[in-house]
Amino acid sequence: MKKNNSINLIKDLSNANGVSGYEDQVLEVVRNKLATNIKTEVDSMRNMYLYPENINPQKPILMLDSHSDEVGFMVKSVNKNGSLKFVNLGSWFPQNIPAHKVRVRNSEGKYIKGVVASKPPHFMKAEEKEKLIGIDEMIIDIGASSKKETVKDYKIEVGAPIVPDVDFEFDQERGIIMGKAFDNRLGTAAVIDLLNELSTEKFGLNLVGSLSAQEEVGTRGAEVTSRKIKADIAIAFEGTPADDTFRDQYDAQSVLKKGPQIRHRDISIIANPRFIKFARDIAKKHQIPFQDAVRIGGGNDGAKITLSNYSVPTIVIGVPVRYAHTHYSISAYEDYKNTISWAAEIIRALDSELIAAF
């Protein structure tokens, strides 16, 4: 894994527009980053399947999964004054949304910039200033002054997808990356980096990648990809929410620069404990830092994968991401590198006998 290649991969994936249901631009980036010996297939839901050429039907299949979508919004209606009403795609805390820039896709595929707005405080009554603002009270202002201008000139229609307007940045001196959609473009980058690195190696498994659509609206894509791939074992990669800015050092389980996180449970999955033990032992053997997490919320593609093909041993490995499900994410590049190193050593050590024991 070359540093510049990985940073550029993460940058291009982060900058791509790809809210749930509209992942096409993300997949186009992936096509341009894959090694030539990896073939792709895309279904009508925009799930992408990645197949290295050296697949051996006698070997078990290891599914490397990430979801390709990001949280965003969709145009609900156009107001008389040309502003846009919108709904969320994926989970947002409403107070994180106002006063940020967004990009709205018009009917020609061009993204128009706008600002999420609400009633200015100058026009609010005292009680309004104390009230939490709901998404239904917010608008997006693209600079238009009438509905006709928005529809005819800007060519924005009801149902248009909306993404945060954020550009990726890399602080090389401090090893910090910042951008949008690290949940889950970091996971997507991990799948690509691993396939590019390992597709020419020989070991006891077949690797098949899946970039599953629409995870943020109910892990929908993984239900399809897991049925198609029929994996024997799986690793789901995530940009996992960091908790180190509001929990103390004894309670935090997703801390920047302390390694990737392995998730024991969330509300959607109890990960395979035998596979978890194997993965933790591999990390200790190779002196790769990692963090254990027991989460009371959240969900991931691994939940759908583990229920497929008459049960699939699955673990979830995540790169800590501060401020997931907001416009701006912050992560440490060394955590991403350790994610790749850890997963690669897990893959190299697995074989049919071990998988059967899980």
C-alpha angles and dihedrals in degrees: 000000000000115000098225092046092052094046091050090047092052091044095053093045093047093049093048118104109239121142118167110300093015103071096133097109091051091053090050089057090050093052090056094049102047125103113253093247093063116087124204136211126186126196129207091268089057095248109151124214120201120203124183112215097240098069113152114202090210093064128077119256121245111199115212105197137185130158114240100203130091133206115267142125145270131220110256099180144337117245124223090253092054098256121128131241112208146184129217125256104206130355120322133166100229095222090063093060110065125088094024129118121247139183119231119198114226128207091271093055094254118134115232119202122232143157128243106236142174136182109311115247089241089072098041126105116232093259091051091058090059094049125096111241118232125214088249088065095051129088136193115232115204094173097266122134101202142028089245091056093049094048101035104031104027090032094218116156138186109278095035114148119240127203133185111266102232133138122215119249132189122201097200094184093058098028093237125142124197131187145102130294099022080149092095117348088082088060090046091051090050092056091050095046092048095048092047091049099042106031093094096044124096120231139133099283145064112233118216121176126210127191101193122204130223100018092144092062097048112316087275100152094052090058087063100038094049092052092050099044096043092202126199093208134002146199117201115200122210143177091232122204112258118225101187096105095062106025129066123249093265096052103035115101102176109051126163114250094013096097139262120319125240112204119220095184146343130170091285104043148023101206119226104276095206092052089047091053091049091050093047091050090052091052092050092047092053094037093241112157117235141167130224118222133194105183129196093200141024133065139220146191091268089076092064094040095053090055094051131091092021091305128328123211102241137180129187119220119186139188109225111251123189115216098009112183092033131093094265129048126188123199140159117248091215090061089055092049091050090050090058093045093049096047092047092054091047090052094048092051099048125096139162095272094053093046091052089054093056 
